[in-house]
Each structure stands twice: as structure tokens, then as C-alpha cells.
Amino acid sequence: MTTQDENEKNLEKCPECGNFTVISDLSRGEIICNTCGLVINQRIIDSGPDWRAFSSEEKAKKIRVGAPSTFTLHDKGLSTTIDWKDKDAHGKKISPKMKAEVHRLRKWHTRSRIHKSIDRNLANAMNELDRYCSQLNLPSSIKESAAIIYRKMVYKNLIRGRSIEAMLAASLFTTCRLKGLPKTLDDFIEFSSITKKELGRCYRLILKELKIRNIRVSSPIDFIPRFCADLSLSGRTQNKAAKILQLAQKHYITAGKAPTGLAAASLYIAAIQTDERRTQKAIADIAGITEATVRTRYKELISKLNFNIEH
């Protein structure tokens, strides 16, 4: 049987004319043939909400569920909270006696949510994760994946004796490597009190314990858009720098060298060629490397690729 026949088999078929062009009318709960008008099925159960809304504000008021569960909260967002407004169901202020009782209930309710050591650890870690992602401008998908990696390490009892900050940074760095997001160890150290050695040790521990094998090596080309944006360079310079790196990869010049240094050197060459010159110091500061590294990689590229650069 062909793929087309299999696809047609999975579709609704009109018993009258044999066509597969059917329309689902969810408002009436019917499936209708678009060719002959036969009602094929009716009284279909509507899995949507039992109310109607004609604007986004009305929809937000009528909705009766909370936010979806997420791993970035210590309880995955499934626990309840007692509101701090001190008002009853009708919106009226409660009496002082009732207010004191609700305050006591609220206090014990908050304590009961975080009563295990794992819960306390996760609560602190998830607050720290929010700070990291905010300062590094990381998307929610990276944040969610990093939270899952950190939780796995917590349940394996591998956080004890190690810094929460270091394990979180290592979880985020691992996620960035898995997703192909161009981030270096220095990016995470900048907003934390940990050392590069400590971060590297935690990163290797995560790879070993979680048996992560498909780590993608960062390409110098991945860093080009980020450095171009920080240096206010045009798209023309960005494309030229990427072409220089592609040529360098073909000649096996990039093997065994730090991607940030190669990206910085290619940008320096491209900026000269497009007459958008930037100093080696400005590029080195953005890339988080030294000027000597930029000069070394620059000399390697122009000598091995036979570029004629006019200073």
C-alpha cells in the first residue's frame, strides 16, 4: 500500500460519495462532507471550555486554571498558596481576629510546602536559576532543561558537599552545549562567585553521572552574530567573517583552537575588508580573550588563507 493510501485510510471518508474532503464543525459537533453535504458524524464531544470569550481580557477573567506545571519551580507549580489580600470571597476585608488566624495559617502553609531538605535545596536553586537566566538573557527552554538536569543531580544525591551555584551554572552550561547556544565558561563566571576550575569540575561530573554523550562542540561561526551585535557591525561584515571561518575549516586551521579566538580574528579581518574597522582591544574585550590571542589567530588566518590585508 502506498503512503497516499495509508494517509487516506486514516482520514474520515464520506460513505455517500467516497471523498475524503470533510469539514469538522465544532460549534455544532458535526463532521460534514464538503462535496455532497452529508453529515457523517454528529454529537461530537467538545473538549474545549464550557464558556465563550470575545476578547483576551474576558478570556483571562473566565479561565479557571493556573499556569502549567514547570520544573523551574521547586514544587513544579502544583501547590496552592493563601492569598495576601486579607479579603473574603466577596472582596470584603476580614476582621482583625480572622486576619491574625489567616496569617498564622499562611505561615504554616508556607512552611509545610518546604519541609524536606531536597525541597529547601530546590527552592534556593530555582531562585538562583531565575537570576542566572535573567542576567544571561537565556530563553525559557534553556531554563527548563537546566532545571531538569539539576533535579536529576539532586535526586542522585550529588549536590551534597558542592556549591548550589556551581552545580546550577554547570547545568546551564551543559544545556547550552546540548542546544548549540554559544556560551563560554567565562559568561557564567562573570555573574557568580565561583571559579572556572570549580565550574569545569561540576560540568564534567554532570556529563559522567548523567551519561551525556551527544555534546556538540561549539563552532566559531556560532559566536559571530553575538560579537557583531556587541560591536555594532553590519550584516555584510557578519557574512564575510562567517565565510572566512568556513574557508578556515576547509583548510583544517580551526582544529584544536578556542572558538572565541577564531571568531574574534575573523571579525577583525572582515571589519578591515568592509571598512568597519574595530581595534583589537575592542574585539578582545567583547570576546573575553586577550589582544595577544586576537593577533596570533589573525596572523595564522591571513598567512594560511593568503589574505592581503591593508592596514
C-alpha positions, 0 to 999 in steps of 0.5 A, a space after each residue: 500500500 502506498 503512503 497516499 493510501 495509508 494517509 487516506 485510510 486514516 482520514 474520515 471518508 464520506 460513505 455517500 460519495 467516497 471523498 475524503 474532503 470533510 469539514 469538522 464543525 465544532 460549534 455544532 459537533 458535526 463532521 460534514 462532507 464538503 462535496 455532497 453535504 452529508 453529515 457523517 458524524 454528529 454529537 461530537 464531544 467538545 473538549 474545549 471550555 464550557 464558556 465563550 470569550 470575545 476578547 483576551 481580557 474576558 478570556 483571562 477573567 473566565 479561565 479557571 486554571 493556573 499556569 502549567 506545571 514547570 520544573 523551574 519551580 521547586 514544587 513544579 507549580 502544583 501547590 496552592 498558596 493563601 492569598 495576601 489580600 486579607 479579603 473574603 470571597 466577596 472582596 470584603 476585608 476580614 476582621 482583625 481576629 480572622 486576619 491574625 488566624 489567616 496569617 498564622 495559617 499562611 505561615 504554616 502553609 508556607 512552611 509545610 510546602 518546604 519541609 524536606 531538605 531536597 525541597 529547601 535545596 530546590 527552592 534556593 536553586 530555582 531562585 538562583 536559576 531565575 537570576 542566572 537566566 535573567 542576567 544571561 538573557 537565556 530563553 525559557 527552554 534553556 531554563 527548563 532543561 537546566 532545571 531538569 538536569 539539576 533535579 536529576 543531580 539532586 535526586 542522585 544525591 550529588 549536590 551534597 558537599 558542592 556549591 548550589 551555584 556551581 552545580 546550577 551554572 554547570 547545568 546551564 552550561 551543559 544545556 547550552 552545549 546540548 542546544 548549540 547556544 554559544 556560551 563560554 565558561 567565562 559568561 557564567 563566571 562573570 555573574 557568580 562567585 565561583 571559579 572556572 576550575 570549580 565550574 569545569 569540575 561540576 560540568 564534567 561530573 554532570 556529563 559522567 553521572 548523567 551519561 551525556 554523550 551527544 555534546 556538540 562542540 561549539 563552532 566559531 561561526 556560532 559566536 559571530 552574530 553575538 560579537 557583531 551585535 556587541 560591536 555594532 557591525 553590519 550584516 555584510 561584515 557578519 557574512 564575510 567573517 562567517 565565510 572566512 571561518 568556513 574557508 578556515 575549516 576547509 583548510 583544517 586551521 580551526 582544529 584544536 583552537 578556542 572558538 572565541 579566538 577564531 571568531 574574534 580574528 575573523 571579525 577583525 579581518 572582515 571589519 578591515 575588508 568592509 571598512 568597519 574597522 574595530 581595534 583589537 582591544 575592542 574585539 578582545 574585550 567583547 570576546 573575553 580573550 586577550 589582544 595577544 590571542 586576537 593577533 596570533 589567530 589573525 596572523 595564522 588566518 591571513 598567512 594560511 588563507 593568503 589574505 592581503 590585508 591593508 592596514 
